[in-house]
Amino acid sequence: MLEIDALSSGYGGPPVLAGVTLRIAAGEIVAVVGTNGAGKTTLLNTVAGLLRPVAGRILLDGAPIGGLPAERIVRAGLSLVPEGRQVIAPLSVEENLLVGAYGRRDRKGAETLEAIYARFPRLKERRRQPAGLMSGGEQQMLAIGRALMAGPRVLLLDEPSMGLAPLVVAEIFALVAELKSRNLAILLVEQNARKALALASRGYVLEAGRVVLEGPAAELAASPAVVAAYLGASRKDAAA
């Protein structure tokens, strides 16, 4: 569903990403883990069209999307849930959701809105409330709901657990696992490597803008190198 080949990207100076290659199939969750500054957000922003690639290819279901404007990439079937949620604070919950459906051509926005409210009952309860007055966890649900309103085939999630209480994190990750059953291809960028690899089927480790390890998520979670660098525990603890 999503193919990234030898992708390089950055912010005008030396590239932040250097030759990144990865694949995601429909119905698959793929995790990208790494420390701050590894290039994880740069990767997602480049795929989503917020940054132009310096080199390489990005294919969505076989069609090239690298370098296209972000709004065309959304219409092609790829949505980003950005780091820090970035809801539109003065707008109501429902207005934020409808913004997500703005570019849809199939005119099913109302139908999708009801589906989002069924999935997130708290959003329906607060649909007239300004988004900026919601809790962090509710805003994260809103950001995910807004992305789903576009009807994507590929969903990019940038640090969905950031700044949230453990119980809310568990709820968000359970939601992501449930979304997999919709045959979405999900690319999950997450500094909480333990949770990300437990959820994903495959994973990539990004370091200084390069993929340094890749493979089945369970194997990465058990790798001494990954445990030492990213999981902050012994191998025995990581397997527990």
Secondary structure, 3 states (H helix, E strand, C coil): CEEEEEEEECCCCCCCEEEEEEEECCCCEEEEECCCCCCHHHHHHHHCCCCCEEEEEEEECCEECCCCCHHHHHHHCEEEECCCCCCCCCCEHHHHHHHHCCCCCCCCHHHHHHHHHHHCHHHHHCCCCEHHHCCHHHHHHHHHHHHHCCCCCEEEEECCCCCCCHHHHHHHHHHHHHHHCCCCEEEEECCCHHHHHHHCCEEEEEECCEEEEEEEHHHHHHCHHHHHHHHCCCHHHHHC
